[in-house]
Amino acid sequence: MIYQSSAGEYYSGLDIWMRFESGLWEPHDWSQATGQEWVQTEADEVLTLTPVPESDLPDGVSVTEAEDVEYLSE
């Protein structure tokens, strides 16, 4: 599943999980009805993550790869 954040960035489910595991994000809340998730970042911001079918992604959008997580913590 691909998610669009309230900041306009796109993430895969694996990207989100890696951020949870690394401590960059913490789960905040989740809506079973919509699939939306709310996460708290290490900067104390709350992001809304909304599921987006891959077929609905805008042209030219590439999802951040899980390998990028290690660079975010530097």
Phi, psi and omega in degrees: 000142176253141180236142172256131180274162177294348175270358176092002180268159180246141181221146172273166176301323178294320177301317181296313180301317179298322178292323175296312182297325181278349181087003178292326178232154173235138176299139181245310182197166181208139177254115178294328182291319185254343184081000179291147176233148174241130182232150175256130181272169178293344176270013180063026173265147175255123178254141170264130178248118183249127180296139180227124175298141181304329180292343180262001179292140177297151176303139177086356180278129173240141183275139177302131180278152181302328181298337181290342184301318182297332179282334181292333184277352181283000000 
